[in-house]
Amino acid sequence: MYLLPVRRQASSAQQLVTGPGVPYDFYIGFMWAGFAVASIFIGIRLYARLRSSSSRRIYIDDAFILFGYILLLITAALWQWGAKDMYYILDLSAGHAQLEPDYTARLHRMLLVSFLAEFLFYHILIMFKLSLLFFFRRISSSADKFKCFWWPTLIYSVCTYFISVGTINYDCYWGSLEKVTVSCDTPSGTRFMRDVVDVNCALDVSSDFLIMIIPIILLWDIQVRSSKKIALFGLFSLSILTMAIAIARTADIRATQKANGLPDSSYLWFWSFLQSWLCMVVACASAFRQLFVASKDGSSKPTWTATDSFYDRMISSFQSRNKNQNDPNLYELPDANQIGQPFDYVSMRKESEVASQQSGRSPCVSPNPSMPVAAHGMALGQNYTHESQITKKVEYSVSR
């Protein structure tokens, strides 16, 4: 973004140029407070990820948001170093400070910090978008039909990043002092700056809106309770906050511009840093629900699937009842490999009939006296048997 020069004030003394709108102490305090909030959310996200008993790994969506968090820390450190120079230049433009011998050095330092802050700002935004995109792709890996919408959104988001970085006026940051203080401070230059801010805002909001549509489409056909679906809609739609901040940032830049047509840099970077750390919060908050569910279930690759139909649930319920391990008719059959024990057909028949009456119409296995039965008996006291000898052979039938 452009900066408030000093020389234009001298050429238009009738214009009233005000000082910085955001006080220095509030600017620095708000910046580090926002970074602390982002740190809390990043820490909770990492804790939820690493506490999983099965995965215990960092996914690509986590890597993107962690990289954006590092860029946020660098941005805060840069403003801690160069904010005093920015406020000195703003006060000097408003006539609230005296021209000092180190003016040129402080102006170049402010230009350097402003350029890096703007450059990192666009990188933080793309890290935020990529984190959400790859997070939604991972949880929707079982829904191939959403990939046809995911890829165009990814390409569009990457294009918005390159457009934003490409529209930075590098000459007004790295050019000579004459060009920075005179050539960049013209009606055409300020008009170009406002147009760039508006276009970048439109691209940013539109890409966030497309990303927000992905989980909405993903959850639309999921058969869950309405209250739970609404909660998930709200959780995955937190990008509305970043969209609102981007719009408010652009509107406030226009509303607080100076009499010479240039924006108030304190408001400009205040809103930019607010949007940056809010991106960290939204990216982590959108993943909290899935992160804790995955940690509890121990699933390293969660998927979204629709609930079973009524027919499938009925069949599954019927099969589970028939496979009940407490059913004596299926799991408490006499052991045919017991050697040397007398085979009591009458007792087994009575037990089978009692179990059949208790189970109602459930299928049961019972010996069929009408079928031929082959058995081998042993005399009392006989303790040996041939290795391949059949000791008992009983045929059963299924009855209701």
Secondary structure, 3 states (H helix, E strand, C coil): CCCCCCHHHHHCCCCCCCCCCCCHHHHHHHHHHHHHHHHHHHHHHHHHHHCCCCCCCCCHHHHHHHHHHHHHHHHHHHHHHHHHHHHHHHHHHCCCCCCCCCHHHHHHHHHHHHHHHHHHHHHHHHHHHHHHHHHHHHHCCCCHHHHHHHHHHHHHHHHHHHHHHHCCCCHHHHCCHHHHHHHCCCHHHHHHHHHHHHHHHHHHHHHHHHHHHHHHHHHHCCCCCHHHHHHHHHHHCCHHHHHHHHHHHHHHHHHCCCCCCCCCHHHHHHHHHHHHHHHHHHHHHHHHHHHHHHHHHCCCCCCCCCCCCHHHHHHHHHHHHHCCCCCHHHHCCCCCCCCCCCCCHHHHHHHHHHHHHHCCCCCEEEECCCCCCEECCCCCCCCCCCCCCCCEECCEEEEC
